[in-house]
Amino acid sequence: MSAAPLSGFRRVLVGSTNPPKLEGVRSALVSFAPGAEIEGVDVSSGVPEQPLGFPEIVAGARQRAAAARKRGPCDLSVGYEDGLVEISAAGRWFNIGCAALDDGETVSLGLSSGFAYPPECVRRAIGERLSIGDLFDHFWRDHMGETASHASALSVGNVGKLTDGALPRSDYTRQAVLCALAELLHQDLYQESGAGR
């Protein structure tokens, strides 16, 4: 692999203005496209505020990337969407993020790791289709107290709160973007040969 395989990329539009998400994209791409300008744009995901299941999560990420690309010329557009996925073998719903990278020809996808929210938050998020982020903010304040010394959601996110800062939101986003880069960097390996179809 060359030192910077996407070094020709100059402008990257991200379908979000959330600072930790933008930092996650920036830190994932810095080694591959070191000269790229990363810019966030406010776009709609086109899915419910609380996505449930992989189809809605992936659709949200894809639609954010597509909407960002329409906002102006760019070498790459990025969409990122979090949602809840039921893992029946674990008996829980897990928060999982999906990143979609669109270079104008290929849309590659990658997923983050998954973490479980407290069951009380999950029940309401699923039953009432409320944002689990908002539910968790209230839950956290009620259980930890307003004076609890923890970083704000804006800096570390809820995954950062639940891991006592060990996995901040920016790193969580970075995971999904790096996983999506696999196909973007090696598109020839992902092309269907046509054999057996």
C-alpha positions in Angstrom: 0.0 0.0 0.0 1.3 3.5 -0.8 1.8 6.0 2.0 -1.3 7.9 1.1 -3.5 6.0 -1.4 -6.2 8.7 -1.5 -3.8 11.6 -1.6 -5.6 13.0 -4.6 -8.7 13.6 -2.5 -9.0 17.3 -1.7 -12.5 17.8 -0.4 -14.6 15.4 1.8 -18.2 16.3 2.6 -19.7 14.6 5.7 -23.5 14.4 6.1 -23.3 15.7 9.7 -22.2 18.7 11.6 -21.7 16.8 14.9 -18.1 17.6 16.0 -17.3 14.1 17.4 -18.5 12.5 14.1 -16.4 15.0 12.0 -13.4 14.3 14.2 -13.9 10.5 13.7 -14.0 10.9 9.9 -10.9 13.3 10.0 -8.9 10.9 12.2 -9.8 7.9 10.0 -8.8 9.6 6.7 -5.7 11.5 7.8 -3.3 8.7 6.9 -5.0 8.1 3.5 -5.9 11.6 2.4 -3.7 13.9 4.5 -4.4 17.0 2.5 -8.2 16.7 2.4 -10.4 19.3 3.8 -13.2 17.7 5.9 -16.4 19.7 5.9 -19.7 18.9 7.6 -23.0 19.6 6.1 -26.5 19.4 7.7 -28.5 16.8 5.8 -31.4 14.5 6.4 -30.9 10.8 6.9 -34.3 9.9 5.4 -35.0 7.4 8.1 -36.8 7.6 11.5 -35.0 9.6 14.2 -34.4 6.3 16.0 -33.4 3.7 13.4 -34.1 0.1 14.2 -32.4 -2.8 12.4 -29.6 -2.9 9.8 -31.8 -1.9 6.9 -32.7 1.5 8.4 -29.2 2.1 9.7 -27.5 1.3 6.4 -30.2 3.4 4.5 -29.6 6.3 6.8 -25.8 6.2 6.2 -26.2 5.8 2.4 -28.7 8.7 2.2 -26.6 11.0 4.3 -23.6 10.3 2.0 -25.7 10.9 -1.1 -27.2 14.1 0.3 -23.8 15.4 1.2 -22.5 14.7 -2.3 -25.3 16.9 -3.7 -24.2 19.8 -1.6 -21.2 20.6 -3.7 -18.3 19.1 -5.6 -16.2 16.7 -3.6 -13.9 13.8 -4.0 -15.6 11.8 -1.2 -18.8 12.1 0.7 -19.4 10.3 4.0 -22.6 9.3 5.7 -22.8 7.9 9.2 -25.9 6.6 11.1 -26.3 4.9 14.4 -29.2 2.6 15.3 -30.3 -0.3 17.4 -30.0 -3.9 16.3 -31.5 -6.9 18.1 -28.9 -9.6 18.7 -31.1 -12.5 19.8 -28.2 -14.7 20.9 -27.2 -12.0 23.4 -30.8 -11.2 24.5 -30.2 -7.5 23.9 -30.4 -4.7 21.5 -27.0 -3.1 20.6 -26.2 0.3 19.2 -24.2 -0.1 16.0 -23.0 2.6 13.6 -22.6 2.4 9.9 -20.4 4.6 7.7 -21.0 4.9 3.9 -18.2 6.3 1.8 -19.1 7.5 -1.7 -16.4 8.4 -4.2 -18.8 9.1 -7.0 -18.5 5.5 -8.4 -18.6 3.2 -5.4 -20.4 3.3 -2.1 -18.5 1.2 0.5 -19.9 0.4 3.9 -18.4 -0.3 7.3 -19.7 -0.9 10.8 -18.6 0.1 14.2 -18.5 -2.2 17.2 -21.7 -2.6 19.2 -22.6 -1.6 22.8 -25.8 -2.2 24.8 -27.7 0.7 26.4 -29.5 0.2 29.7 -32.7 -1.8 29.1 -35.0 0.9 30.4 -33.8 3.3 27.6 -34.0 0.6 24.9 -37.6 -0.4 25.8 -38.8 3.2 25.3 -36.7 3.8 22.2 -38.2 0.7 20.5 -41.8 1.0 21.8 -42.2 4.7 21.3 -39.6 5.2 18.5 -37.9 7.9 20.6 -34.3 8.9 20.2 -32.3 6.7 22.5 -29.7 9.4 22.8 -32.2 11.8 24.4 -33.6 9.0 26.6 -30.1 8.1 27.8 -29.3 11.7 28.6 -32.3 11.9 31.0 -31.5 8.4 32.4 -27.9 9.3 33.0 -28.8 12.6 34.8 -31.3 10.8 36.9 -28.9 8.0 37.9 -25.6 9.9 38.1 -26.9 13.2 39.3 -26.5 16.7 37.7 -23.2 17.2 39.6 -21.6 14.0 38.4 -18.2 14.6 36.9 -18.4 13.1 33.4 -17.6 14.5 30.0 -20.6 15.8 28.1 -22.2 13.9 25.3 -20.9 16.5 22.8 -17.4 15.4 23.5 -17.4 11.7 24.3 -20.9 10.6 23.4 -23.0 8.1 25.2 -20.6 5.3 24.4 -17.9 7.4 26.0 -19.9 7.9 29.1 -20.7 4.2 29.4 -17.0 3.3 29.0 -15.8 6.1 31.3 -14.1 7.8 28.4 -12.2 4.9 27.1 -14.1 4.8 23.8 -15.2 8.3 22.9 -17.7 8.9 20.2 -15.1 10.1 17.7 -13.2 6.8 18.0 -16.5 4.9 17.7 -17.2 6.7 14.4 -13.6 6.2 13.3 -14.0 2.4 13.5 -16.9 2.4 11.0 -15.1 4.7 8.6 -11.9 2.6 8.7 -13.9 -0.5 8.0 -15.7 1.2 5.1 -12.3 2.1 3.7 -11.4 -1.5 3.1 -13.6 -1.8 -0.1 -12.8 1.8 -1.2 -9.0 1.1 -1.1 -9.2 -2.4 -2.7 -12.2 -2.1 -5.1 -10.6 -4.7 -7.5 -10.9 -7.3 -4.7 -14.6 -6.6 -4.3 -15.7 -6.8 -7.9 -18.0 -9.7 -8.8 -16.3 -12.1 -11.3 -19.6 -13.2 -12.7 -18.7 -16.9 -12.2 -21.5 -19.0 -10.8 -24.2 -16.4 -11.4 
